[in-house]
């Protein structure tokens, strides 16, 4: 169950990144953002770490639901140490809500 009242109580990143921009990532495991304020709802998490591509462990602060002007992203992770908002392509492909098309020229359309 997601509890939106926790959103204001979670820490959020002050890295100065544009929280409106999301990068499609085929190597991520889940949608991820450093800013809990970009989540419509979130459930706090404790003592769970996510491993980055360089084997660094970073703390998962919460799991929630992000709504952008173009996508709805359930099961997104709040991870403060990120510098980008990441949309995991695999999670989008597994969803029944979107059609993802890849082209020969490295173009992806959702």
N, C-alpha and C positions, 0 to 999 in steps of 0.2 A: 504494500500500500504506500503510495506517495503522499507526503504531507507537505503542502505548500507553505504552511506557516514556518517551516524551518529555513526557508530560503534566506530571509533576512538575518538569521542567526549564524549562517555559515560564513566563513571567511571568503574573501574574493581577491583575485589577483589585482595588483595595481601596476602591471607591466606596461600599460599604455598601448596595448595592441588594440586593433579594431575588432570589437566583439561582434560586429555585424558580418564579418567575412569568415567563411568556413572553407577549409581546404579538403578536397577529396583525397583520401589516403587508402591505398590498397594494402598497406602493411600494418595498419592499426588493428586492434582487436575489438574495439568499441568506439562509438562516437565519444569525443573528449573535449572538454573546455576548461580553461583555468578560472572562469568567472561564474560563480554560483548565481550571480544576478541575472545571467542570461537564461536561466532555467525557469520554466513556468511552475514546476514542482520538483522537489528533490527530497530524498530520504538520506539523512546523514549516515555515514559509514565509519567504522573505526577499525584500526589495526589491519587494514588491507592495503597491500602495495601492488603497484603495476610495474613491470619491468620494461624499460625502454630498449630501443634497438642497440644501444651501447652497453646493455646490461646494468644500467643504473636503476635502482628501485626508487619509485616516487609514490607518495601517499595518495590513496584514493579517499577524498573527503566525503563524497556522496554520489548517489545515482539518481538520475531524474529525467525529466522530459523537457526538451528544448523545442520551441516553435520559432522558425525563421520565416521570413516572407515567402520562401520557396519550399521549405522542407519541414516536416515534423519529425523529430528525432527522439524516439523513446529509448530508454535504457542507456542514456548518455552519462559519462563519468565526469565528475568535477575533480580535476587534478590541478592544483594550484601552480605547480612548477612548469607547466606547459607554456610555450610562447605562441602557440597557434590553436585555433579551434579546428578540430579534426572530425571529418565525416568518414566513417569507415565504409568503404564501398561494399564490402562483403555483407555488412548489416543491411545496407540498402537493397542489395541483390536478393537477400533472403526474405525481405519484406514483400508482402502481397500488394503494397500500396504504390510501388514505383516500378517503372521499366527503365533499366539501365542499358545503354547502348554504347559499345566501345568500337572505335573505328581503327583502321589500319594505321592511321596517322597520329595515334596517341590522343585522340579526342574522346572524351567521355560525355555523354548526355544523360541526365537523369530526368 
